[in-house]
Amino acid sequence: MNIDRMILRIAASFILISLFLSWIHSPYWLWFTAFVGANLLQSSFTGFCPMVKILKKFGIKPGSAFD
């Protein structure tokens, strides 16, 4: 498992969980969904993703998502 695949899985999980929570609990959870989307968008332009730093500390290896 490499960092790129983990980022995709974590982001998708956060989005699906927040959508579910907005449905059963409060529509304010959609702000979290927007935050994840905005972070993915800025990461595509800048190449900086805070989750990458966290995953590197856990020893996840860098690599391409489609290797």
ROMI-879335 format. One record per residue: x, y negated, z of N, C-alpha, C, CB in turn; residue number from 1. Coordinates in steps of 0.1 Angstrom, whole numbers, plus 5000, padded with zeros to 4 digits. Each point is the difference from the previous one (the first is absolute). Glycine has a CB too. Layout:
BEGIN
NODE   n.east   n.north   n.up   ca.east   ca.north   ca.up   c.east   c.north   c.up   cb.east   cb.north   cb.up   num
NODE        X         Y      Z         X          Y       Z        X         Y      Z         X          Y       Z   NUM
...
//
This chain:
BEGIN
NODE   n.east   n.north   n.up   ca.east   ca.north   ca.up   c.east   c.north   c.up   cb.east   cb.north   cb.up   num
NODE     5009      5012   5000      4991       4988    5000     5009      4988   5000      4981       5012    5012     1
NODE     5016      4978   4979      5008       4988    5000     4992      4988   5004      5014       5010    4981     2
NODE     4993      4979   5020      4993       4988    5005     4989      4995   4991      5021       4993    5011     3
NODE     4981      5007   4976      4990       4996    4991     4986      5007   5001      5019       4993    4984     4
NODE     4982      5020   5017      4988       5009    5002     4994      4997   5013      5010       5018    4986     5
NODE     4998      4980   5025      4994       4997    5013     4993      4987   5000      5018       5013    5011     6
NODE     4988      4977   4982      4993       4986    5000     4987      5002   4993      5022       4988    4999     7
NODE     4977      5019   4990      4988       5001    4993     4989      5008   5009      5013       5000    4978     8
NODE     4992      5010   5029      4990       5007    5008     4996      4992   5012      5011       5021    4993     9
NODE     4998      4972   5013      4996       4992    5012     4991      4988   4996      5022       5006    5011    10
NODE     4981      4987   4978      4991       4989    4995     4986      5005   4997      5021       4988    4991    11
NODE     4979      5024   5001      4987       5005    4997     4992      5004   5012      5010       5008    4978    12
NODE     4997      4998   5032      4993       5004    5012     4995      4988   5008      5015       5020    5001    13
NODE     4993      4970   5000      4996       4987    5007     4987      4994   4993      5024       4996    5007    14
NODE     4976      5004   4980      4989       4994    4993     4987      5009   5002      5016       4990    4983    15
NODE     4986      5023   5016      4988       5008    5001     4995      5000   5015      5008       5015    4981    16
NODE     5001      4985   5029      4996       5000    5014     4993      4986   5003      5019       5015    5006    17
NODE     4986      4974   4989      4994       4987    5002     4987      4999   4993      5022       4990    5003    18
NODE     4976      5015   4985      4987       5000    4994     4990      5008   5008      5011       4998    4978    19
NODE     4993      5014   5027      4991       5008    5008     4996      4992   5013      5011       5021    4990    20
NODE     4999      4973   5016      4997       4993    5013     4991      4988   4997      5022       5007    5009    21
NODE     4980      4986   4979      4991       4989    4997     4985      5005   4998      5020       4987    4990    22
NODE     4979      5025   5005      4987       5005    4998     4993      5004   5013      5008       5009    4978    23
NODE     4999      4998   5031      4994       5005    5013     5001      4990   5011      5005       5023    4992    24
NODE     5005      4968   5008      5002       4991    5012     4997      4985   4997      5017       5017    5008    25
NODE     4992      4977   4984      4999       4986    4998     5005      4996   4986      5002       4996    5025    26
NODE     4992      4995   4968      5005       4996    4987     5013      4992   5001      4977       4999    4992    27
NODE     5027      4997   5020      5013       4993    5002     5012      5009   4997      4989       4986    5018    28
NODE     5009      5027   4982      5011       5010    4996     5004      4997   4986      4991       5017    5016    29
NODE     5001      4977   4976      5003       4997    4986     5012      4990   4999      4976       5005    4993    30
NODE     5026      4988   5017      5012       4991    5001     5013      5008   5000      4986       4983    5012    31
NODE     5013      5028   4995      5012       5009    5000     5002      5006   4986      4996       5005    5025    32
NODE     4994      4999   4969      5001       5005    4986     5006      4989   4991      4980       5015    5004    33
NODE     5016      4973   4997      5005       4989    4992     5015      4998   5004      4977       4989    4999    34
NODE     5027      5012   5013      5014       4998    5004     5008      5011   4994      4993       4990    5022    35
NODE     5003      5022   4978      5008       5011    4994     5001      4998   4985      4992       5016    5017    36
NODE     4997      4980   4976      5001       4997    4986     5009      4988   4997      4977       5008    4998    37
NODE     5023      4981   5010      5009       4989    4998     5014      5004   5002      4982       4985    5008    38
NODE     5021      5023   5002      5013       5005    5003     5005      5008   4988      4996       5000    5025    39
NODE     4996      5009   4969      5004       5007    4989     5003      4991   4988      4986       5020    5008    40
NODE     5006      4970   4990      5002       4991    4989     5013      4992   5002      4975       4998    4997    41
NODE     5028      4996   5015      5012       4993    5002     5012      5009   4999      4988       4984    5014    42
NODE     5011      5028   4990      5011       5010    4999     5003      5003   4985      4993       5010    5022    43
NODE     4997      4990   4970      5003       5002    4985     5008      4989   4994      4979       5014    4999    44
NODE     5020      4974   5006      5007       4988    4995     5014      4999   5007      4978       4989    4995    45
NODE     5022      5013   5018      5012       4997    5007     5009      5012   5003      4988       4981    5010    46
NODE     5006      5031   4990      5008       5012    5003     5001      5002   5015      5012       4997    4979    47
NODE     4982      4994   5029      5001       5001    5015     4988      5007   5005      5015       4980    5001    48
NODE     4986      5030   5007      4989       5007    5007     5004      5003   5014      4991       5009    4978    49
NODE     5002      4986   5032      5003       5002    5014     5000      5015   5003      4991       4978    5006    50
NODE     5000      5030   4988      4998       5014    5003     5013      5008   4996      4975       4998    4997    51
NODE     5032      4997   4993      5012       5007    4995     5010      5000   5011      4995       4993    4977    52
NODE     5007      4995   5030      5009       4999    5011     4997      5010   5011      5004       4976    4995    53
NODE     4983      5025   5008      4996       5009    5011     5003      5015   4996      4982       4984    5007    54
NODE     5014      5019   4980      5003       5014    4996     5014      5004   4999      4979       4998    4987    55
NODE     5030      4992   5009      5014       5003    5000     5006      5003   5014      5002       4985    4980    56
NODE     4992      5008   5030      5004       5003    5014     4996      5014   5004      4998       4976    5005    57
NODE     4992      5030   4989      4996       5014    5003     5007      5010   4991      4978       4991    5007    58
NODE     5031      5004   4984      5008       5009    4992     4994      5005   4987      5010       5007    5022    59
NODE     4980      4986   4974      4994       5004    4987     5009      4995   4989      4976       4998    5009    60
NODE     5027      5010   4981      5009       4997    4989     4994      4991   4989      5012       5022    5005    61
NODE     4996      4969   4990      4995       4992    4989     4999      5008   4987      5010       4980    5011    62
NODE     4982      5015   4980      4999       5007    4987     4987      4995   4993      5012       5020    5009    63
NODE     4987      4985   4979      4989       4996    4991     4987      5008   5004      5016       4994    4981    64
NODE     4973      5000   5017      4987       5007    5004     4997      5011   4990      4992       4979    5010    65
NODE     5014      5020   4978      4996       5010    4990     5012      5009   4995      4983       4983    4993    66
NODE     5026      5019   5016      5011       5009    4998     4995      5015   5000      5017       4983    5009    67
//
